[in-house]
């Protein structure tokens, strides 16, 4: 393993310096029949879709040669695994799922909770990534690894190491992107609830860096007003755009 790791790392850096982020999949959480979560006036599924569409436009307006794909662009129900499945089929470079947070209606201080947090997939679901990584890892498994090592063989120890390295790389990059998002939120004065790991089905099978961001508590009237306003949504989109631009600059060095 110690012999293979530096070979992969340095070869990746030298031979793939021209790597560019080309495709970003934006997932507006919930939709259709999956849309019960709401605040005083707004539904999470509607707010998530509004922000997703604004983010997509901001990305295409700001970054040349970028392809933005929405898991949904209207009020329809899309099963969780189909959302990340779409990103895997497209060999997306980034997957971002947008949600609104909410506290249970029976909690005494339901309206007091506030702030933003961003999730990455928890360690206990790493096994679900295997197929997606093998099929979607175009950087090494289909290019560099195919050319230099003869393709992916699940029985080959070196192939297993490559797969593990890619999974760890996706995880590290997911955390980096999530951290950049939280930094941008915090810079605008939002309450920073941090980057967290959680067993989320929509992220579990991601064959690329993937995050889920909670843009505010719809159960908090003050935050609901903010995340439904044009100014609030524009600020949220600006935070996400800046984070993606910073992440893009980092991985394209």
VOBA-1610 file (N, C-alpha, C; in pm, whole numbers, padded with zeros to 5 digits, always signed):
BEGIN
Unk+00083-00121+00000Unk+00000+00000+00000Unk+00086+00125+00000Unk+00195+00125+00076Unk+00281+00242+00084Unk+00351+00267-00049Unk+00368+00162-00129Unk+00429+00179-00260Unk+00329+00233-00361Unk+00203+00189-00350Unk+00101+00228-00446Unk+00052+00369-00421Unk+00037+00408-00296Unk-00021+00539-00263Unk+00056+00655-00326Unk+00190+00663-00307Unk+00259+00775-00368Unk+00255+00769-00520Unk+00253+00648-00577Unk+00246+00635-00721Unk+00117+00699-00773Unk+00005+00668-00705Unk-00123+00725-00746Unk-00126+00874-00722Unk-00083+00918-00606Unk-00091+01059-00569Unk-00011+01147-00664Unk+00115+01115-00685Unk+00200+01201-00767Unk+00163+01192-00915Unk+00123+01071-00957Unk+00086+01057-01097Unk-00041+01135-01124Unk-00132+01135-01030Unk-00256+01212-01045Unk-00224+01360-01057Unk-00137+01410-00971Unk-00105+01553-00970Unk-00038+01597-01099Unk+00054+01514-01151Unk+00130+01555-01267Unk+00053+01537-01397Unk-00022+01426-01409Unk-00085+01396-01536Unk-00222+01458-01551Unk-00283+01503-01442Unk-00418+01554-01449Unk-00426+01697-01399Unk-00321+01775-01426Unk-00321+01914-01383Unk-00427+01995-01456Unk-00475+01943-01572Unk-00574+02015-01650Unk-00718+01980-01610Unk-00734+01904-01502Unk-00868+01867-01456Unk-00953+01991-01432Unk-01075+01989-01480Unk-01167+02100-01461Unk-01303+02048-01415Unk-01366+02123-01327Unk-01502+02091-01287Unk-01594+02128-01403Unk-01665+02030-01454Unk-01749+02052-01573Unk-01898+02042-01544Unk-01935+01954-01451Unk-02077+01929-01427Unk-02109+01937-01278Unk-02210+02016-01245Unk-02257+02029-01107Unk-02404+01992-01104Unk-02440+01899-01019Unk-02580+01861-01002Unk-02634+01927-00876Unk-02744+02000-00893Unk-02809+02069-00781Unk-02940+01999-00751Unk-02955+01959-00628Unk-03072+01884-00584Unk-03157+01969-00492Unk-03276+02004-00536Unk-03372+02073-00449Unk-03444+01968-00366Unk-03424+01971-00236Unk-03477+01868-00149Unk-03628+01854-00155Unk-03673+01730-00134Unk-03815+01697-00126Unk-03886+01723-00260Unk-04011+01759-00257Unk-04086+01781-00380Unk-04204+01687-00392Unk-04309+01734-00459Unk-04428+01652-00480Unk-04491+01607-00351Unk-04518+01476-00341Unk-04584+01422-00221Unk-04494+01430-00098Unk-04362+01445-00119Unk-04267+01457-00008Unk-04247+01605+00022Unk-04345+01665+00087Unk-04337+01810+00107Unk-04413+01860+00227Unk-04415+01782+00334Unk-04495+01819+00451Unk-04429+01926+00538Unk-04296+01933+00537Unk-04226+02027+00625Unk-04254+02171+00582Unk-04297+02252+00678Unk-04333+02389+00646Unk-04315+02480+00767Unk-04314+02610+00740Unk-04311+02710+00845Unk-04450+02768+00860Unk-04455+02896+00893Unk-04584+02960+00908Unk-04654+02981+00774Unk-04577+03012+00672Unk-04635+03042+00541Unk-04575+02962+00427Unk-04456+02911+00442Unk-04384+02849+00331Unk-04358+02700+00353Unk-04340+02629+00243Unk-04305+02487+00247Unk-04157+02471+00211Unk-04092+02377+00280Unk-03950+02354+00253Unk-03925+02321+00106Unk-04008+02236+00048Unk-03984+02193-00090Unk-03984+02310-00186Unk-04067+02412-00159Unk-04074+02528-00248Unk-03952+02618-00231Unk-03911+02640-00106Unk-03795+02724-00080Unk-03668+02659-00136Unk-03655+02530-00117Unk-03537+02458-00168Unk-03529+02469-00320Unk-03643+02458-00387Unk-03645+02469-00533Unk-03609+02609-00579Unk-03662+02710-00511Unk-03631+02849-00547Unk-03481+02876-00537Unk-03420+02831-00427Unk-03277+02854-00407Unk-03196+02773-00507Unk-03237+02649-00535Unk-03166+02565-00631Unk-03163+02630-00769Unk-03276+02682-00813Unk-03283+02745-00945Unk-03200+02874-00949Unk-03204+02950-00841Unk-03121+03072-00834Unk-02972+03036-00838Unk-02935+02930-00767Unk-02795+02889-00764Unk-02750+02843-00902Unk-02833+02766-00968Unk-02798+02719-01101Unk-02774+02834-01197Unk-02859+02934-01192Unk-02842+03051-01279Unk-02714+03127-01244Unk-02689+03143-01116Unk-02569+03214-01072Unk-02443+03141-01119Unk-02445+03009-01114Unk-02329+02931-01157Unk-02305+02946-01307Unk-02410+02933-01386Unk-02393+02944-01531Unk-02357+03086-01574Unk-02403+03185-01498Unk-02368+03324-01529Unk-02225+03358-01491Unk-02172+03289-01389Unk-02042+03325-01333Unk-01926+03237-01378Unk-01954+03114-01414Unk-01848+03020-01449Unk-01868+02973-01593Unk-01772+03000-01677Unk-01783+02959-01816Unk-01763+02809-01829Unk-01825+02750-01929Unk-01809+02608-01960Unk-01850+02516-01846Unk-01948+02558-01767Unk-01998+02474-01660Unk-02137+02424-01698Unk-02163+02298-01672Unk-02295+02241-01698Unk-02366+02222-01565Unk-02484+02280-01553Unk-02564+02265-01432Unk-02685+02178-01464Unk-02706+02077-01380Unk-02820+01987-01396Unk-02899+01986-01266Unk-03030+01998-01276Unk-03118+01994-01158Unk-03180+01855-01147Unk-03187+01803-01025Unk-03258+01677-01007Unk-03408+01698-01026Unk-03452+01819-00997Unk-03590+01858-01030Unk-03593+02009-01050Unk-03676+02054-01143Unk-03694+02197-01164Unk-03841+02237-01152Unk-03918+02147-01091Unk-04059+02173-01064Unk-04100+02092-00941Unk-04224+02106-00901Unk-04271+02040-00780Unk-04310+01895-00808Unk-04208+01810-00816Unk-04232+01667-00840Unk-04153+01586-00737Unk-04197+01463-00715Unk-04130+01374-00622Unk-04024+01293-00695Unk-03901+01295-00644Unk-03791+01216-00698Unk-03735+01132-00583Unk-03735+00999-00593Unk-03678+00915-00486Unk-03532+00953-00459Unk-03489+00934-00335Unk-03356+00978-00293Unk-03244+00917-00377Unk-03248+00785-00397Unk-03138+00722-00469Unk-03138+00758-00618Unk-03253+00801-00671Unk-03255+00845-00810Unk-03185+00980-00825Unk-03187+01059-00719Unk-03121+01190-00724Unk-02970+01174-00738Unk-02912+01095-00651Unk-02767+01074-00660Unk-02734+00984-00777Unk-02827+00897-00816Unk-02806+00814-00933Unk-02791+00898-01059Unk-02869+01005-01067Unk-02857+01096-01181Unk-02718+01157-01186Unk-02668+01200-01071Unk-02535+01260-01065Unk-02428+01159-01104Unk-02443+01035-01062Unk-02346+00932-01098Unk-02347+00904-01248Unk-02466+00897-01307Unk-02475+00869-01451Unk-02413+00982-01533Unk-02425+01103-01484Unk-02368+01218-01554Unk-02219+01235-01526Unk-02166+01153-01436Unk-02028+01167-01390Unk-02002+01310-01342Unk-02093+01356-01258Unk-02085+01493-01206Unk-01961+01511-01121Unk-01914+01634-01115Unk-01796+01668-01035Unk-01834+01713-00895Unk-01956+01765-00879Unk-02006+01811-00749Unk-02155+01781-00742Unk-02201+01739-00624Unk-02344+01722-00598Unk-02379+01804-00475Unk-02479+01891-00488Unk-02522+01975-00376Unk-02672+01959-00357Unk-02712+01917-00239Unk-02853+01904-00205Unk-02893+02017-00111Unk-03002+02086-00144Unk-03043+02204-00069Unk-03170+02174+00010Unk-03165+02205+00139Unk-03277+02178+00228Unk-03297+02294+00326Unk-03414+02293+00391Unk-03440+02383+00504Unk-03452+02298+00629Unk-03396+02345+00736Unk-03402+02274+00862Unk-03536+02299+00930Unk-03572+02213+01025Unk-03696+02231+01100Unk-03691+02151+01228Unk-03746+02207+01332Unk-03759+02134+01458Unk-03899+02075+01467Unk-03915+01962+01537Unk-04047+01899+01550Unk-04151+01995+01609Unk-04274+01983+01563Unk-04380+02075+01604Unk-04415+02063+01752Unk-04379+01950+01815Unk-04413+01931+01957Unk-04303+01980+02052Unk-04197+02037+01998Unk-04090+02087+02084Unk-04125+02224+02140Unk-04092+02245+02267Unk-04130+02369+02335Unk-04064+02490+02272Unk-03935+02479+02239Unk-03862+02592+02182Unk-03841+02577+02032Unk-03941+02524+01963Unk-03930+02497+01820Unk-03888+02621+01742Unk-03942+02735+01776Unk-03916+02857+01700Unk-03782+02921+01734Unk-03714+02871+01837Unk-03590+02935+01880Unk-03467+02883+01804Unk-03474+02763+01750Unk-03358+02706+01681Unk-03330+02783+01553Unk-03200+02810+01529Unk-03164+02885+01408Unk-03022+02851+01367Unk-02989+02892+01246Unk-02853+02872+01198Unk-02845+02782+01076Unk-02723+02765+01027Unk-02698+02687+00906Unk-02598+02576+00936Unk-02615+02464+00869Unk-02522+02352+00883Unk-02517+02276+00752Unk-02404+02210+00729Unk-02384+02137+00605Unk-02334+01997+00638Unk-02392+01898+00570Unk-02365+01758+00599Unk-02284+01688+00490Unk-02202+01593+00535Unk-02138+01497+00445Unk-02181+01358+00491Unk-02165+01261+00404Unk-02209+01126+00437Unk-02124+01067+00548Unk-02187+00999+00642Unk-02117+00940+00756Unk-02034+00819+00717Unk-01935+00787+00800Unk-01844+00675+00775Unk-01918+00542+00762Unk-02028+00528+00835Unk-02095+00398+00836Unk-02167+00366+00705Unk-02166+00460+00610Unk-02229+00432+00481Unk-02127+00431+00368Unk-01999+00430+00403Unk-01896+00433+00299Unk-01905+00313+00206Unk-01952+00199+00258Unk-01961+00080+00175Unk-02056+00098+00057Unk-02155+00186+00070Unk-02251+00207-00037Unk-02191+00282-00155Unk-02073+00337-00138Unk-02009+00413-00245Unk-01937+00325-00346Unk-01910+00201-00313Unk-01821+00120-00396Unk-01859+00117-00543Unk-01985+00084-00573Unk-02028+00073-00712Unk-02018+00207-00782Unk-02063+00312-00714Unk-02061+00445-00775Unk-01919+00490-00804Unk-01828+00463-00712Unk-01689+00503-00732Unk-01629+00427-00850Unk-01654+00297-00859Unk-01599+00219-00969Unk-01652+00269-01103Unk-01781+00307-01107Unk-01842+00347-01233Unk-01816+00493-01267Unk-01796+00575-01164Unk-01792+00719-01186Unk-01653+00780-01175Unk-01556+00705-01127Unk-01424+00763-01100Unk-01345+00779-01228Unk-01383+00872-01311Unk-01321+00888-01442Unk-01178+00939-01432Unk-01141+01002-01321Unk-01007+01060-01309Unk-00900+00951-01304Unk-00924+00846-01225Unk-00823+00741-01213Unk-00867+00608-01270Unk-00982+00561-01228Unk-01020+00424-01265Unk-01041+00409-01415Unk-01091+00512-01482Unk-01118+00499-01624Unk-01008+00558-01710Unk-00926+00645-01656Unk-00821+00707-01735Unk-00684+00656-01691Unk-00629+00717-01587Unk-00495+00684-01542Unk-00481+00536-01506Unk-00575+00486-01426Unk-00562+00348-01381Unk-00583+00250-01495Unk-00676+00281-01583Unk-00701+00194-01697Unk-00577+00185-01786Unk-00513+00299-01809Unk-00397+00305-01897Unk-00275+00236-01836Unk-00255+00256-01708Unk-00130+00212-01645Unk-00137+00077-01576Unk-00258+00038-01536Unk-00267-00085-01458Unk-00362-00189-01519Unk-00419-00158-01637Unk-00498-00258-01706Unk-00643-00267-01664Unk-00695-00169-01593Unk-00836-00170-01556Unk-00860-00210-01412Unk-00984-00194-01366Unk-01019-00224-01228Unk-01054-00372-01212Unk-00989-00436-01120Unk-01014-00576-01089Unk-01044-00587-00940Unk-01168-00617-00901Unk-01204-00620-00759Unk-01126-00722-00678Unk-01063-00820-00743Unk-00984-00920-00672Unk-00838-00879-00657Unk-00801-00771-00721Unk-00663-00726-00719Unk-00641-00632-00601Unk-00543-00660-00513Unk-00518-00573-00398Unk-00491-00427-00437Unk-00420-00406-00547Unk-00392-00269-00588Unk-00519-00197-00629Unk-00611-00267-00696Unk-00739-00208-00734Unk-00819-00168-00610Unk-00814-00254-00509Unk-00886-00225-00385Unk-00829-00100-00318Unk-00697-00087-00321Unk-00632+00031-00263Unk-00673+00157-00339Unk-00675+00148-00473Unk-00715+00263-00554Unk-00857+00304-00520Unk-00945+00205-00509Unk-01085+00233-00474Unk-01094+00302-00338Unk-01020+00253-00240Unk-01020+00312-00107Unk-00969+00455-00109Unk-00862+00479-00185Unk-00807+00614-00195Unk-00906+00710-00256Unk-00978+00664-00359Unk-01077+00750-00423Unk-01190+00783-00327Unk-01237+00683-00253Unk-01344+00707-00156Unk-01299+00808-00051Unk-01176+00792-00003Unk-01124+00887+00095Unk-01109+01026+00035Unk-01068+01031-00093Unk-01053+01160-00160Unk-01188+01230-00173Unk-01291+01155-00213Unk-01425+01214-00223Unk-01472+01266-00088Unk-01443+01188+00015Unk-01484+01229+00149Unk-01411+01356+00191Unk-01280+01359+00171Unk-01202+01477+00208Unk-01249+01601+00132Unk-01275+01584+00002Unk-01319+01698-00078Unk-01461+01741-00040Unk-01545+01648-00002Unk-01679+01683+00046Unk-01670+01769+00171Unk-01583+01729+00262Unk-01564+01805+00385Unk-01508+01943+00355Unk-01414+01949+00260Unk-01357+02079+00222Unk-01465+02172+00166Unk-01546+02119+00074Unk-01652+02201+00015Unk-01753+02244+00122Unk-01791+02152+00209Unk-01886+02183+00316Unk-01829+02291+00408Unk-01700+02283+00438Unk-01636+02382+00525Unk-01635+02520+00460Unk-01610+02524+00330Unk-01611+02651+00257Unk-01751+02712+00258Unk-01851+02628+00243Unk-01990+02677+00248Unk-02020+02739+00384Unk-01982+02669+00490Unk-02008+02720+00625Unk-01930+02849+00652Unk-01809+02860+00600Unk-01731+02983+00617Unk-01801+03102+00553Unk-01858+03079+00436Unk-01928+03187+00366Unk-02055+03227+00440Unk-02129+03128+00489Unk-02248+03158+00569Unk-02210+03243+00690Unk-02108+03199+00762Unk-02067+03268+00885Unk-02023+03410+00856Unk-01961+03433+00741Unk-01913+03567+00706Unk-02027+03666+00689Unk-02148+03617+00665Unk-02264+03706+00651Unk-02337+03727+00784Unk-02286+03662+00889Unk-02348+03678+01021Unk-02444+03568+01060Unk-02457+03464+00974Unk-02545+03353+01010Unk-02485+03273+01125Unk-02571+03209+01202Unk-02526+03121+01311Unk-02469+02994+01249Unk-02341+02968+01275Unk-02270+02856+01215Unk-02284+02731+01302Unk-02363+02634+01256Unk-02383+02509+01328Unk-02283+02401+01284Unk-02196+02437+01190Unk-02084+02351+01156Unk-02108+02250+01046Unk-02001+02177+01016Unk-02003+02066+00921Unk-02025+01938+01000Unk-02118+01855+00957Unk-02155+01736+01032Unk-02161+01613+00943Unk-02139+01498+01004Unk-02154+01370+00935Unk-02288+01310+00972Unk-02355+01255+00872Unk-02483+01192+00901Unk-02511+01085+00795Unk-02586+00983+00835Unk-02621+00876+00742Unk-02738+00920+00656Unk-02707+00986+00547Unk-02809+01040+00458Unk-02811+00962+00328Unk-02927+00908+00294Unk-02939+00825+00174Unk-02903+00900+00048Unk-02937+01028+00043Unk-02914+01105-00080Unk-02765+01126-00107Unk-02679+01110-00006Unk-02535+01126-00023Unk-02459+00993-00024Unk-02521+00888+00025Unk-02447+00764+00054Unk-02379+00702-00066Unk-02442+00707-00183Unk-02387+00640-00301Unk-02320+00736-00398Unk-02278+00850-00349Unk-02219+00952-00436Unk-02082+00910-00487Unk-02064+00916-00619Unk-01934+00889-00678Unk-01861+01018-00710Unk-01877+01116-00624Unk-01813+01247-00639Unk-01825+01319-00505Unk-01754+01431-00485Unk-01776+01512-00365Unk-01924+01554-00358Unk-01986+01533-00242Unk-02130+01558-00229Unk-02161+01613-00091Unk-02248+01713-00087Unk-02288+01774+00040Unk-02438+01799+00041Unk-02491+01811+00161Unk-02630+01855+00182Unk-02624+01975+00274Unk-02679+02087+00230Unk-02673+02209+00312Unk-02812+02251+00357Unk-02822+02278+00485Unk-02946+02327+00547Unk-02935+02479+00554Unk-03016+02550+00475Unk-02998+02695+00458Unk-03064+02778+00566Unk-03133+02715+00661Unk-03196+02788+00770Unk-03314+02710+00824Unk-03362+02751+00941Unk-03475+02682+01005Unk-03606+02744+00960Unk-03682+02667+00884Unk-03813+02715+00840Unk-03911+02717+00957Unk-03877+02647+01065Unk-03961+02646+01185Unk-03939+02770+01271Unk-03838+02851+01239Unk-03810+02976+01308Unk-03867+03090+01223Unk-03967+03164+01272Unk-04032+03268+01190Unk-03934+03370+01133Unk-03832+03407+01210Unk-03734+03505+01161Unk-03653+03447+01045Unk-03609+03322+01061Unk-03533+03261+00953Unk-03621+03226+00833Unk-03744+03190+00859Unk-03837+03164+00749Unk-03853+03289+00663Unk-03867+03403+00728Unk-03880+03528+00654Unk-03756+03555+00570Unk-03638+03523+00627Unk-03513+03546+00557Unk-03498+03453+00437Unk-03520+03324+00456Unk-03495+03228+00348Unk-03602+03232+00239Unk-03714+03298+00264Unk-03816+03313+00161Unk-03808+03448+00090Unk-03727+03539+00142Unk-03715+03672+00081Unk-03616+03668-00035Unk-03630+03761-00127Unk-03538+03770-00240Unk-03398+03803-00192Unk-03386+03897-00099Unk-03254+03933-00047Unk-03189+03816+00025Unk-03267+03745+00105Unk-03214+03630+00178Unk-03167+03521+00084Unk-03248+03487-00014Unk-03211+03383-00109Unk-03090+03423-00193Unk-03084+03550-00230Unk-02967+03597-00306Unk-02840+03587-00222Unk-02851+03615-00093Unk-02733+03606-00006Unk-02691+03461+00011Unk-02787+03372+00027Unk-02756+03229+00040Unk-02688+03179-00088Unk-02742+03217-00201Unk-02684+03176-00329Unk-02544+03232-00345Unk-02524+03355-00303Unk-02391+03416-00310Unk-02290+03338-00226Unk-02333+03294-00109Unk-02245+03214-00022Unk-02208+03083-00091Unk-02307+03015-00147Unk-02282+02887-00213Unk-02193+02906-00336Unk-02219+03011-00412Unk-02139+03038-00531Unk-01993+03064-00495Unk-01970+03148-00394Unk-01833+03178-00352Unk-01761+03052-00304Unk-01833+02968-00231Unk-01773+02844-00181Unk-01736+02752-00296Unk-01823+02740-00394Unk-01795+02654-00510Unk-01678+02709-00589Unk-01673+02841-00606Unk-01562+02902-00679Unk-01429+02878-00607Unk-01430+02890-00474Unk-01308+02866-00396Unk-01268+02719-00404Unk-01364+02631-00396Unk-01336+02487-00407Unk-01283+02455-00546Unk-01344+02510-00648Unk-01302+02488-00786Unk-01156+02533-00806Unk-01124+02648-00752Unk-00986+02699-00763Unk-00888+02603-00696Unk-00928+02547-00584Unk-00841+02455-00510Unk-00816+02326-00588Unk-00920+02263-00640Unk-00903+02132-00704Unk-00848+02142-00845Unk-00854+02260-00904Unk-00805+02274-01042Unk-00662+02324-01048Unk-00594+02334-00934Unk-00453+02376-00932Unk-00367+02276-01009
//
